[in-house]
């Protein structure tokens, strides 16, 4: 039986970006495993100043919530682009293609959502950074 809770500082979670060749875009600390979470995912992203997400993506099942912590920028949601700022929270339905663009100071944000194995799909949409 697992413990009733797990405490983990997100700065201590391994940055997944370098191992995937994405460290020129962002820092990516995906914490579901480190937190021993079975049903919920959480990740911290630090998008570098003036950069766009390395790729856009969507899900078939998962609804996600993004919370901007620091910086300003834009978020692409299908064909719409919205401005985002600290403490903005954006709920994104499944099937919506999403990506971020950081302003001059970079953009730090959290993403939360239910875990559905194999649910994510990368989308080459011409707006994201391209990998």
PyMOL commands that set and color helices and strands:
alter all, ss='L'
color gray80, all
select helices_A, chain A and resi 10-12+18-20
alter helices_A, ss='H'
color red, helices_A
select strands_A, chain A and resi 26-30+40-47+56-59+64-77+80-84+89-92+98-114+120-123
alter strands_A, ss='S'
color yellow, strands_A
deselect
rebuild
show_as cartoon
